[in-house]
Amino acid sequence: MANLHSNSSASPSSTARDRLSSISSHIMGPSNPSVFTTSTVAAAPEDPLFGLMKAYREDPSDKKVDLGIGAYRDNNAKPWVLPVVKKADDAIHNDPTVNHEYLSIGGLPDLTAAAQKLIVGADSPAIKEKRICTLQTISGTGAVHLGGLFLAKFHPQKPTIYLSNPTWANHHQIFSNVGLNIATYPYFSTKTKGLDFDGMMQSIKNAPNGSVILLHACAHNPTGVDPTQDQWREIAAAMRERSHFPFFDTAYQGFASGDLNKDAWSIRYFIEQGFELCVAQSFAKNFGLYGERTGAFHFVSAPGADASTANAHVASQLAILQRSEISNPPAYGARIASRILNDPVLFKEWEDDLRTMSGRILEMRAGLRERLEKKGTPGNWDHITSQIGMFSFTGLSEAQVKTLRSKWHVYMTKNGRISMAGLNTNNIDYFAEAVDSVVRESL
Ligand SMILES: Cc1ncc(COP(=O)(O)O)c(C=O)c1O
C-alpha cells in the first residue's frame, strides 16, 4: 500500500491505477456497469455563443474585437456598471434591515408590482381589472421557460409555438425541452435586410387557430428589425382573427429607443386589444444585471367577468411550477432593480443611464454606416441605422465572418450578427476596414 501513489520506474502510473481499481473492487465488490456510457450520452456541441467568447478570450492579438455576446460595453470595451445600479447597491449594503432570507415563491413583491407597471403601464386595464399576475424569475431565460412550461402543461389544445426565423437561439431549446411543438414564421428578408412582413403575415394567417406566436416586443434578437406600429396593428388583427395567443419576449425595454414606454408599445397595444397573453421580461440588459439573473413572467388574462378569478388560478399554478423548479428566485438583483423602480429620483437616473447606453449604440450605428459608405464598400448599408437595439444583422456571409475572425481577429456569430455595443471609437475604423476588405475580397 505504501507506494500506491508513487510512480517508481518499475511501476508506471497505469499499473498503479489498475492496482488501485482492483483493490477498490475487492473491498467494495464489483461495480455495476455504467448506464451513462459514451454510447448512451453523446457529447453535446459547445454553445456557439459561449464558445465564441472563449475563442475571443484566448486570442492573444491586441487588435481583437468582440462583437459576439449581447452585453453592453462602454467606449473602452469594458462592462459598465450603471451609476444608478452602483447607488442602489451601496444603499443595500448599508441597509441594516437587509438579510439573506429566502424570497417568497413569486419573488420580491416590490419588484414584481413595479415590473408589471413598467411593462404594461401603470394605468393598464389589466392591472385595474386584476387580471395580470407576475412572478419573479431567473432573468428572461427563466421567464421564457416558466411560460413555456405553463403552456405545455395547461393549454388544452397542445398548440404549436411559432418562432420567428431567425430568433434568439435559446428559444428553440427552451420550448422543445418543455415538449411544445415548434414551427417558425419568416421574419427577415435577406433582400431588404428588413422585415419580411408579407411572409410573417402569411404564416400567422395560415397557422392553425389558437396557435402560440412568440413575438419580440422590441429590438429583435438577432436581426435588430422591429415591425412599425402600423405593422403591429396588422399583426394583432390577423392574430385576433385566428385566436392566436401572443407570447411576448422583452429583453431590451429602454435599450432599443432609450424610451421605456416606446419600447413597450407593442405589448400595451395587444393588451388594449383585449388579448390574453404572456410576457417574459428580462432586466439583464436594461439594468446591466446580467449575472444577477433578474426578470419576471407576467400572465394577462382576457377581459371578462371571470378574468380576475381565472388569473388567480393561473398564478397559483405558476407558483407550483416555480416551486418545483427553483423554489424561489434570487434576491440580490431583485433588490437593486426594485429600489430603482420604486424610487422616483433613482428611476429618473436610470432613464439617463438607458439613454447613455442606447445613445452610444446609435452613434456606433451611424459611425459604421458612414465609414462603409465613405469607403464605397460594395453593397447597401442603410440597414445598419434602420435596425435597432443591441444587434445588427449585417448581411455578411458565413465565409466572410470566418475571414473576419481568422485574418482580422473580429469575433461575431456566423449568421453575420454583430453586437453593436462591442464597437467603440477605438475599434470602429479597424472594423470598417476589415468589413470593407472581406466584402471586396469575396466579389
Ligand atoms: C430575445 C431574448 N430573450 C431572452 C433573453 C434572456 O436573457 P437573460 O436570461 O440573460 O435575461 C435574451 C438574451 O440575450 C434575448 O435576447
PDBQT file of the ligand as one rigid body, heavy atoms in Angstrom, charges set to zero:
ROOT
HETATM    1  C1  LIG A 501     -34.716  37.721 -27.082  1.00  0.00    +0.000 C 
HETATM    2  C2  LIG A 501     -34.110  37.368 -25.785  1.00  0.00    +0.000 A 
HETATM    3  N1  LIG A 501     -34.878  36.797 -24.837  1.00  0.00    +0.000 NA
HETATM    4  C3  LIG A 501     -34.404  36.466 -23.649  1.00  0.00    +0.000 A 
HETATM    5  C4  LIG A 501     -33.098  36.684 -23.327  1.00  0.00    +0.000 A 
HETATM    6  C5  LIG A 501     -32.710  36.264 -21.948  1.00  0.00    +0.000 C 
HETATM    7  O1  LIG A 501     -31.639  36.779 -21.368  1.00  0.00    +0.000 OA
HETATM    8  P1  LIG A 501     -31.393  36.668 -19.804  1.00  0.00    +0.000 P 
HETATM    9  O2  LIG A 501     -31.781  35.306 -19.380  1.00  0.00    +0.000 OA
HETATM   10  O3  LIG A 501     -29.957  36.955 -19.648  1.00  0.00    +0.000 OA
HETATM   11  O4  LIG A 501     -32.270  37.699 -19.183  1.00  0.00    +0.000 OA
HETATM   12  C6  LIG A 501     -32.231  37.260 -24.271  1.00  0.00    +0.000 A 
HETATM   13  C7  LIG A 501     -30.819  37.456 -24.012  1.00  0.00    +0.000 C 
HETATM   14  O5  LIG A 501     -29.979  37.601 -24.855  1.00  0.00    +0.000 OA
HETATM   15  C8  LIG A 501     -32.773  37.625 -25.528  1.00  0.00    +0.000 A 
HETATM   16  O6  LIG A 501     -32.031  38.222 -26.466  1.00  0.00    +0.000 OA
ENDROOT
TORSDOF 0
